[in-house]
Amino acid sequence: MVYKKLKTAFILLMVCIMQTGNIQAQNQDKNLEKANAAYKKFAFIEAIRLYNKEIKKGNNTIEAYTKLGDCYYYNGDYPEAARCYAKIIDSPKGIDPEYYFRYAQALNNSQNYKESEQVMKTYYSKTGKKDLSADWNQEKLMEDIKRQSGRYIFKPADVNSPFSDFGACFNGKDKVIYASAKDTGTIIKRKHSWNEKSFLKLYSADVTVDGGLQNPVLLKGDVNTRYHQSTPAITKDGKTMYFTRNNYAGGKLGADKEGTTYLKIYVAENVNGEWKNVKELGYPINSDGFSSAHPALSADESELYFVSDRNNKFGNSDIYAASLKKGGYIGNDITRLGDEINTLGRETYPFVDASGILYFSSDGHPGLGGLDVFAALKDDQGKYHVVNLGDGVNTNADDFAYTIQDDTKKGYFSSNRSGNDDIYSFTELRAADFNFNIKPIVSGTLKYTSGAPIEGMAVEVYNSENQVINTVYSGKDGLYTIDLDPYKDYKLVYKKPGIAEKIHNVAPQLKPAEKREYSFDFINEMEVIVGDKTVTLQEGDDLTHKLKLDPIYFDYNGFKIRESSKTELDKVVELMKARPSISLKINSHTDSRGRDDFNMKLSENRAKATVDYIAAHGIEKERVSGEGYGETRLINRCTNGVKCSEQEHQQNRRSEFIIHVNH
């Protein structure tokens, strides 16, 4: 009986223990579900609290440490993220190899460069990808950064507040629009669950002579709401602004089925100085199922760059591009930039300067820690080259939202190096070193139609204001080369005495590092085929002899051109049309018979009749002139009172077509 009682008591005890364990497991599951729910909504501060609470209670699962590490990672607390990832990296159950990349990132951003390189090597070995771990080597990284360093003078902007201020964008030459969380006029600070910082509004500020910022005012219009709006991009004409905002429209905050609100890109129009007619960009730019943010315009405004976390199971962001049509319409050709730009980390805050250089921030490329600013440019093969902008712009904090003006080399970047997001103004002292010529090159070969090269032909370069900004000359081989700036309008004018001037507009606009050839054949205006021979013309030559023209006859004592002479004059017209560099002076002469004053007037009329005929057949009047000499320039002995034959007098009754070359 005692045995039975003991057995019954033992069974009851085991049931109680099992029930207690089940209750604890259920509570643990519920608490983990709460943490996961906060994680899915990007409420990382709340999720960190819940995951840490669970871990302290003994929930040391891979899931708990993985997601806790991600929460720290997304909030830029890389040492804590690395501590969490270290707990799972050697798990016998195995983890996604991409977490080796994230662990290496966290170590790199914590300045544990050697350990970061080793973990990165493990990542490449596990994925079978090309091993690029040498790029994370501390010595190589610091050498690359040193090469780009010392290029800036910078200081904090005067508009910075105790709250977040970042993302300055030029609005014309003398104004900037930026985001701030200072919440002017608001007593209770609104919090965003991602990082528990105040919501952002857009402000306008004036640019000072030295590049500083002053007089910040809340942006006028319908852009600012009671949720986040930031990172604008404004067209050159100042009429259109793309910007980032929470999924907010019609007074309501949008969300997906699980209640998560994502970021979207909107567009607004400048109406009399106020930003109105706010519209959400459609799919595939925006969606209720992923975030799109931080718009930027290409140098020629034919593309819209932006950031999105679509198709990214790790929640990181990549940079995408979409075509921009006339009228601001977005194309459906969304393209993710290549792996030279996008990594398993976060690529964000793109900006494209007037030279076509793409600036962006990333924690997935080797850097000093946190988000670093990088510059990227395509070579002539279309491959991006990426360089870290170096010490000064970059620190071991988050450095981002870089923008620069091409003409002044002044600009702004943002950083939380002081513990809060602030804007810094800068002047760039020298350009980033890409180890290749980033300027587009126009070249070509200039030849005569005979195939012979043209040496010494001037190629004048005109800008959009029709000003000559450069002149180069072709060499002995007829070759010429010109370095130009990308995304600008140019006109090339080819000139050389004795050769028809040629004008060529450079279109479409040149892209960075692009190579384009313009080769042309020209007529040598100082050469002409007469019969089966090539005859060379020179300044002062008489076309009558060079072309072997028959005499130009007029009626006796008259100045009307005979039909028989028009054929010869047509030869002169044809030559001048093909050789616009050549002008002519028509000299008309008479013989000595008749009064001197009559002969002078007669020759002047004949010269004028000849000029009028040539001009009437398509030759500019300024290219042909005439003068009558009467009997003042006889070429033989037949002066007044001298008996001569008709043939001898005819030698004096002549027209000369004297060549003048326009320089």
C-alpha positions in Angstrom: 0.0 0.0 0.0 2.8 2.3 0.9 4.5 1.5 -2.4 1.3 2.4 -4.3 1.1 5.7 -2.5 4.7 6.6 -3.3 4.2 5.6 -6.9 1.1 7.7 -7.2 2.9 10.7 -5.6 5.9 10.3 -8.0 3.5 10.3 -11.0 1.7 13.4 -9.7 5.1 15.1 -9.1 6.2 14.3 -12.7 3.0 15.6 -14.1 3.4 18.9 -12.2 7.0 19.2 -13.4 5.9 18.6 -17.0 3.0 21.0 -16.7 5.3 23.6 -15.2 7.8 23.0 -18.0 5.1 23.3 -20.6 3.9 26.5 -19.0 7.4 27.9 -19.0 7.9 26.8 -22.6 4.6 28.4 -23.6 5.5 31.6 -21.9 8.9 31.5 -23.5 7.4 31.0 -26.9 4.9 33.9 -26.3 7.7 36.2 -25.2 9.8 35.2 -28.3 6.8 35.8 -30.5 6.5 39.3 -29.0 10.1 40.0 -29.7 9.8 38.6 -33.3 6.7 40.7 -33.9 8.7 43.8 -32.8 11.5 42.7 -35.1 9.2 42.3 -38.1 7.9 45.8 -37.5 11.4 47.3 -37.4 10.8 48.2 -33.7 14.4 47.3 -33.0 14.8 49.1 -29.7 11.8 47.2 -28.3 13.0 44.0 -29.9 16.5 44.4 -28.3 14.8 44.7 -24.8 12.7 41.6 -25.4 15.4 39.4 -26.8 17.8 40.3 -24.0 15.1 39.5 -21.5 14.6 36.1 -23.0 18.3 35.3 -23.2 18.7 36.2 -19.5 16.0 33.7 -18.8 18.0 31.0 -20.6 16.7 31.2 -24.1 20.1 30.9 -25.8 18.8 29.8 -29.2 20.3 30.6 -32.5 17.2 32.5 -33.5 17.4 34.8 -30.4 21.1 35.6 -30.8 20.7 36.0 -34.6 17.9 38.5 -34.4 19.3 40.3 -31.4 22.5 40.7 -33.4 20.5 42.0 -36.4 18.7 44.6 -34.1 22.1 45.9 -32.9 23.4 45.8 -36.5 20.5 47.8 -37.9 20.9 50.5 -35.2 24.7 50.8 -35.8 25.8 49.2 -32.6 28.4 47.0 -34.3 30.4 45.8 -31.2 27.2 44.4 -29.7 26.2 43.0 -33.1 29.6 41.2 -33.3 29.2 39.8 -29.8 25.9 38.3 -30.7 27.1 36.9 -34.1 30.0 35.3 -32.3 27.6 33.2 -30.3 26.1 31.6 -33.5 29.0 31.6 -36.0 30.4 28.1 -35.0 27.0 26.5 -34.2 27.0 22.8 -35.0 23.5 23.2 -36.5 24.9 25.5 -39.1 23.9 29.0 -40.1 23.3 30.9 -43.4 26.8 31.6 -44.8 25.8 35.2 -45.3 26.0 35.7 -41.6 29.7 35.3 -41.9 29.7 38.3 -44.1 27.6 40.3 -41.6 29.8 39.2 -38.7 32.9 40.3 -40.7 31.1 43.6 -41.3 30.4 44.1 -37.6 34.1 43.3 -36.8 35.3 45.7 -39.5 33.0 48.5 -38.3 34.3 47.9 -34.8 37.9 48.3 -36.1 38.8 44.6 -35.5 40.3 44.5 -39.0 42.4 41.3 -38.7 39.6 39.2 -37.3 37.3 40.7 -39.9 39.6 39.6 -42.7 39.7 36.0 -41.4 35.9 35.8 -41.0 35.5 37.2 -44.5 37.9 34.5 -45.9 35.7 31.9 -44.2 32.6 33.4 -45.9 34.2 33.1 -49.3 35.3 29.5 -48.7 31.8 28.5 -47.6 30.0 30.2 -50.5 32.5 29.3 -53.2 32.6 32.9 -54.4 35.8 34.6 -55.6 37.9 35.3 -52.5 38.0 39.1 -52.0 39.0 39.0 -48.4 42.3 40.7 -49.2 40.3 43.9 -49.7 39.6 43.8 -46.0 43.2 43.5 -45.0 44.1 46.3 -42.6 47.3 47.4 -44.4 45.7 47.5 -47.8 42.5 49.2 -46.5 44.5 51.9 -44.7 46.7 52.4 -47.8 43.7 52.8 -50.0 42.1 55.2 -47.6 45.3 57.2 -47.2 45.5 57.7 -51.0 42.1 59.4 -50.9 42.5 61.4 -47.7 43.4 65.0 -47.1 41.1 66.2 -49.9 38.6 68.2 -47.9 38.2 71.2 -45.7 35.0 70.9 -43.7 33.1 72.1 -40.7 29.7 71.5 -39.0 26.8 73.5 -40.5 25.3 76.2 -38.3 21.8 74.8 -38.8 22.5 71.7 -36.8 20.2 71.2 -33.8 20.3 68.8 -30.8 18.2 66.5 -32.9 18.9 64.7 -36.2 19.8 67.0 -39.1 21.0 65.4 -42.4 20.6 64.9 -46.1 21.3 68.4 -47.6 20.2 68.8 -51.2 21.0 71.8 -53.4 17.9 73.7 -54.6 19.6 76.0 -57.1 22.8 77.7 -56.3 21.9 79.5 -53.1 19.5 77.2 -51.2 19.5 73.8 -49.6 16.7 71.5 -48.5 17.5 69.1 -45.7 15.8 66.9 -43.1 15.6 67.7 -39.4 13.9 66.1 -36.4 13.8 69.4 -34.4 10.0 69.4 -34.9 9.5 73.1 -34.8 6.4 74.1 -32.9 5.8 70.7 -31.5 5.8 70.1 -27.7 5.5 66.3 -27.6 8.2 64.6 -29.7 6.9 61.9 -32.0 9.0 58.7 -32.0 9.7 56.3 -34.8 9.8 52.7 -33.7 12.9 51.9 -35.7 15.3 54.0 -33.6 13.2 56.0 -31.2 14.2 59.3 -32.7 12.0 62.2 -33.6 10.2 62.2 -36.9 11.7 64.2 -39.7 10.5 67.2 -41.6 12.0 69.1 -44.6 13.6 72.5 -44.1 15.1 75.1 -46.4 18.2 77.0 -45.6 20.3 79.7 -47.4 23.8 78.9 -48.6 26.4 81.4 -47.4 29.4 82.6 -49.4 31.7 80.1 -47.7 29.3 77.3 -48.1 27.7 77.4 -44.7 24.0 77.3 -44.0 21.7 79.8 -42.3 18.1 80.9 -41.9 16.4 77.5 -41.7 12.7 77.6 -42.3 10.1 74.8 -42.6 9.5 73.9 -46.2 6.4 75.5 -47.6 3.7 73.5 -49.2 2.2 70.0 -48.7 5.3 67.9 -48.3 5.7 67.8 -44.5 3.3 65.5 -42.7 3.2 64.2 -39.1 5.5 61.3 -40.1 8.9 60.9 -41.7 10.0 62.9 -44.8 13.6 63.3 -45.9 16.3 63.1 -48.5 15.0 65.2 -51.4 16.3 65.3 -55.0 15.5 68.4 -57.1 15.6 68.8 -60.8 17.9 71.4 -62.3 15.0 73.7 -63.3 13.8 73.6 -59.7 10.3 72.5 -60.7 10.2 68.9 -59.4 11.3 67.3 -56.2 11.5 63.6 -55.4 11.7 62.8 -51.7 11.3 60.0 -49.1 8.3 59.6 -46.8 6.5 57.0 -44.7 3.7 55.3 -46.6 1.3 58.1 -45.8 -1.5 59.4 -48.1 -5.0 60.8 -47.7 -4.3 61.4 -44.0 -3.7 57.7 -43.3 -0.5 55.7 -42.6 -0.4 52.7 -44.9 0.9 49.3 -43.9 1.1 45.7 -45.1 -1.0 42.8 -43.8 1.2 42.5 -40.7 0.9 46.1 -39.9 4.4 47.1 -41.0 4.8 50.6 -42.6 7.5 51.0 -45.2 9.2 54.0 -46.8 8.1 55.2 -50.2 9.3 57.8 -52.7 7.0 60.7 -53.6 7.2 63.6 -56.1 6.0 67.2 -55.6 5.8 70.2 -57.9 7.0 73.7 -57.2 4.0 76.0 -57.5 4.9 79.7 -56.9 7.6 78.7 -54.3 5.5 76.1 -52.5 5.8 72.3 -53.0 2.3 71.1 -54.0 0.6 68.2 -55.9 2.4 65.5 -53.9 2.0 62.1 -55.5 3.4 58.6 -54.7 5.5 57.0 -57.4 3.8 53.9 -58.6 4.9 50.3 -58.8 7.6 49.0 -59.4 9.3 51.9 -57.5 7.0 51.7 -54.5 5.1 48.9 -52.8 3.3 48.2 -49.5 5.6 45.1 -49.2 9.1 46.7 -49.2 10.8 50.1 -48.7 12.1 52.5 -51.4 13.9 55.6 -50.3 16.6 58.2 -50.9 16.0 59.3 -54.5 18.8 60.8 -56.6 18.9 62.0 -60.2 21.6 61.2 -62.8 23.7 64.0 -64.2 21.5 64.3 -67.3 18.3 63.6 -65.4 17.5 60.6 -67.5 17.6 58.2 -64.6 16.3 58.0 -61.0 18.5 56.2 -58.5 17.0 55.0 -55.3 17.5 52.6 -52.4 15.3 49.5 -51.7 15.3 46.4 -49.6 13.2 44.4 -52.1 14.2 40.8 -52.8 16.6 41.0 -49.8 16.1 38.3 -47.2 18.7 39.8 -45.0 16.8 43.1 -44.8 19.7 45.1 -46.3 19.3 47.8 -48.9 20.6 47.9 -52.5 20.8 50.8 -55.0 18.6 50.6 -58.0 18.0 52.8 -61.1 15.0 53.5 -63.3 14.7 55.5 -66.5 13.0 58.9 -66.3 10.9 59.9 -69.3 9.9 63.4 -70.4 7.4 65.0 -68.0 8.9 63.1 -65.0 7.3 59.7 -65.8 9.2 56.7 -64.4 9.9 53.8 -66.7 9.3 50.2 -65.7 12.9 49.2 -66.3 14.0 48.9 -62.7 17.7 47.8 -62.6 19.7 46.7 -59.5 23.2 48.1 -59.8 25.9 45.4 -60.1 27.9 43.7 -57.4 30.7 46.2 -57.8 28.2 48.6 -56.0 25.8 46.4 -54.0 27.0 44.0 -51.4 25.4 41.9 -48.6 25.6 45.0 -46.5 23.7 48.3 -46.7 24.1 50.5 -49.8 22.2 53.7 -49.4 22.1 57.5 -49.9 23.1 57.7 -53.6 24.0 61.0 -55.3 25.3 61.6 -58.8 27.4 64.7 -59.5 27.7 66.7 -62.7 30.6 64.5 -63.8 28.5 61.3 -63.5 30.3 60.1 -60.4 28.0 58.0 -58.2 28.5 58.7 -54.5 26.9 56.4 -51.9 27.2 55.1 -48.4 27.8 51.5 -47.5 28.9 49.3 -44.6 29.4 46.3 -47.0 32.5 47.7 -48.6 35.8 47.8 -46.5 35.8 51.0 -44.5 36.7 52.8 -41.3 33.5 51.7 -39.6 29.7 52.2 -39.8 28.5 53.7 -43.0 31.4 55.1 -45.1 31.0 57.3 -48.2 32.2 55.8 -51.5 32.6 57.2 -55.0 32.0 55.0 -58.0 32.6 55.6 -61.7 32.3 53.4 -64.8 35.3 52.9 -67.0 35.2 52.7 -70.8 34.2 49.1 -70.5 31.1 49.9 -68.4 32.5 48.5 -65.1 32.2 50.5 -61.9 35.4 51.3 -59.9 34.7 52.1 -56.3 36.9 54.1 -54.0 36.5 55.1 -50.3 36.5 58.9 -50.0 39.1 58.7 -47.2 39.7 60.0 -43.8 37.9 63.3 -43.0 34.6 62.5 -44.7 34.7 59.0 -43.3 35.1 58.0 -39.6 34.3 55.0 -37.5 30.8 56.4 -37.2 28.0 56.6 -39.8 29.0 59.0 -42.7 26.4 59.5 -45.4 24.3 61.7 -47.7 27.1 63.3 -49.7 26.4 66.0 -52.2 28.7 68.4 -54.2 28.4 71.2 -56.7 30.5 70.8 -59.8 31.6 74.5 -60.3 32.3 75.5 -56.7 33.5 72.1 -55.4 31.5 72.8 -52.3 29.0 70.5 -50.8 27.6 68.7 -47.7 27.7 65.3 -46.0 26.1 64.0 -42.9 27.6 62.1 -40.0 26.8 61.0 -36.4 30.4 61.2 -35.4 29.4 63.7 -32.7 26.8 61.3 -31.3 23.9 62.7 -33.3 23.2 63.2 -37.0 24.7 66.5 -38.2 25.4 68.2 -41.5 28.9 69.2 -42.4 29.8 71.7 -45.2 33.0 71.0 -47.2 35.2 72.2 -50.0 36.9 69.5 -52.1 40.5 70.4 -52.8 41.2 67.7 -55.3 39.2 65.0 -57.1 39.0 61.4 -56.0 41.7 59.2 -57.6 40.1 56.4 -59.8 43.5 55.4 -61.4 42.0 56.0 -64.8 41.1 59.1 -66.8 37.4 59.8 -65.9 37.0 62.5 -68.6 35.4 61.5 -71.9 37.7 61.7 -74.9 36.8 62.8 -78.4 39.3 61.9 -81.1 39.5 61.3 -84.8 41.5 61.5 -88.1 41.1 64.5 -90.5 42.0 63.8 -94.1 41.6 65.2 -97.6 39.3 63.4 -100.0 42.5 62.2 -101.7 43.4 60.3 -98.5 46.2 62.5 -97.4 46.2 63.5 -93.7 45.5 67.1 -92.8 48.1 68.6 -90.5 47.5 71.7 -88.4 43.7 71.9 -88.7 42.3 73.8 -85.7 39.5 72.1 -83.8 37.7 74.7 -81.7 35.6 73.6 -78.8 32.5 75.8 -78.0 30.4 75.4 -74.8 26.7 75.8 -74.5 27.2 79.6 -74.3 28.9 79.5 -77.7 32.2 80.5 -76.1 35.5 79.0 -77.3 36.9 77.0 -74.3 39.7 75.1 -76.1 41.5 74.7 -79.4 43.6 71.7 -80.5 45.4 71.0 -83.8 45.7 67.9 -85.8 49.1 66.3 -86.1 51.1 65.2 -89.1 49.0 62.0 -89.2 45.8 64.0 -89.1 45.0 62.8 -85.6 43.5 65.0 -82.9 42.4 64.3 -79.3 40.3 66.4 -76.9 39.5 65.8 -73.2 36.0 67.1 -72.3 33.7 67.2 -69.4 30.7 64.7 -69.3 27.1 65.6 -69.6 27.6 69.0 -71.2 26.7 70.4 -74.6 29.6 71.1 -77.0 30.1 72.2 -80.6 33.3 71.4 -82.5 34.4 73.7 -85.4 37.1 72.4 -87.8 39.1 75.2 -89.5 42.1 75.6 -91.8 42.8 78.1 -94.5 42.0 76.6 -97.9 39.5 74.0 -96.3 35.8 74.5 -95.9 34.9 75.1 -92.3 32.9 72.2 -90.7 30.7 72.5 -87.6 29.8 69.4 -85.6 27.5 69.2 -82.5 28.6 66.6 -79.9 25.4 64.6 -79.4 24.3 62.8 -77.4 26.1 64.2 -74.4 29.3 62.4 -73.4 29.4 60.1 -70.4 32.3 59.8 -68.0 35.3 57.9 -69.5 33.5 57.5 -72.8 35.6 57.5 -75.9 34.0 58.8 -79.1 35.5 59.2 -82.6 34.7 62.0 -85.1 36.7 61.6 -88.3 36.0 63.6 -91.5 37.2 63.9 -95.0 37.7 67.4 -96.4 38.1 68.9 -99.9 41.5 70.6 -100.4 40.1 73.9 -101.6 43.5 74.8 -103.0 43.5 71.9 -105.4 41.4 71.5 -108.5 41.3 68.9 -111.3 41.7 70.5 -114.7 41.5 68.0 -117.5 43.3 65.0 -116.0 45.8 67.0 -113.9 45.7 68.3 -110.3 46.3 72.0 -110.2 47.4 73.7 -107.0 45.9 77.1 -106.3 47.6 79.8 -104.3 46.7 83.3 -103.0 46.8 85.8 -105.8 46.4 83.3 -108.6 44.2 84.1 -111.6 41.5 81.5 -112.2 41.5 82.4 -115.8 44.8 80.8 -116.3 44.5 78.0 -113.6 41.1 76.8 -115.0 42.1 77.6 -118.6 39.0 79.7 -119.0 38.0 81.1 -122.4 37.9 84.9 -122.4 34.8 86.5 -121.0 33.3 88.5 -123.9 30.9 91.4 -123.8 29.1 93.2 -126.6 31.1 95.9 -128.2 31.2 99.0 -126.1 28.7 97.3 -123.8 28.7 95.3 -120.5 26.1 92.7 -121.1 27.6 89.2 -120.7 27.4 87.1 -123.8 25.8 83.6 -123.7 29.1 82.1 -124.8 30.8 83.5 -121.7 28.2 82.3 -119.2 29.6 78.7 -119.5 33.0 79.9 -118.3 31.5 81.9 -115.4 29.5 78.8 -114.4 32.8 77.0 -113.9 33.9 79.8 -111.5 30.6 79.5 -109.6 31.0 75.7 -109.3 34.5 76.0 -107.9 33.4 78.6 -105.4 30.5 76.5 -104.1 32.8 73.6 -103.4 35.5 75.8 -101.9 33.8 78.3 -99.4 37.2 79.4 -98.2 38.0 81.1 -101.5 36.9 84.6 -102.4 37.5 86.3 -105.7 38.2 89.8 -106.9 37.1 90.4 -110.5 39.4 92.8 -112.4 38.0 94.1 -115.7 40.3 95.7 -118.4 39.8 97.3 -121.8 42.1 98.0 -124.7 43.4 101.5 -125.4 40.9 102.4 -128.2 38.4 105.1 -127.2 38.5 107.8 -124.6 40.2 107.0 -121.3 37.2 108.0 -119.1 34.8 106.0 -121.3 37.0 102.9 -121.0 37.3 103.3 -117.2 33.5 103.4 -116.8 33.0 100.6 -119.3 35.4 98.3 -117.3 33.7 99.1 -114.0 30.3 98.2 -115.5 31.7 94.9 -116.9 33.3 94.1 -113.5 30.0 94.8 -111.8 28.1 92.7 -114.3 30.4 89.8 -113.7 30.1 90.1 -109.9 26.3 90.2 -110.2 26.2 87.1 -112.3 28.3 85.1 -109.8 26.2 86.4 -106.9 23.0 85.6 -108.6 24.0 82.0 -109.0 24.4 81.2 -105.3 27.7 82.8 -104.1 27.6 85.1 -101.1 28.1 88.7 -102.1 30.8 89.2 -99.6 32.9 86.6 -101.3 33.1 88.3 -104.6 34.1 91.9 -105.5 35.0 93.7 -108.7 37.0 96.7 -110.0 37.4 98.3 -113.4 40.8 99.5 -114.5 40.0 100.7 -118.1 43.2 100.9 -120.1 45.5 101.6 -117.2 47.0 98.1 -117.0 47.8 97.1 -120.6 49.9 94.0 -120.9 51.4 94.8 -124.3 52.6 97.7 -126.4 49.2 98.7 -127.7 48.8 102.1 -126.1 47.1 105.2 -127.5 48.3 106.0 -131.1 50.1 102.6 -131.5 48.9 100.6 -134.5 48.1 97.0 -133.3 46.2 94.0 -134.7 42.8 93.0 -133.3 44.4 90.0 -131.7 46.9 92.2 -129.8 44.1 94.5 -128.6 42.1 91.5 -127.5 44.9 90.5 -125.1 44.2 93.7 -123.2 40.4 93.2 -123.2 40.5 90.7 -120.4 38.9 89.7 -117.1 40.9 88.4 -114.1 39.6 86.2 -111.3 42.1 86.8 -108.5 42.0 84.2 -105.6 41.9 85.4 -102.0 41.9 82.7 -99.3 39.7 83.5 -96.2 41.5 83.0 -93.0 
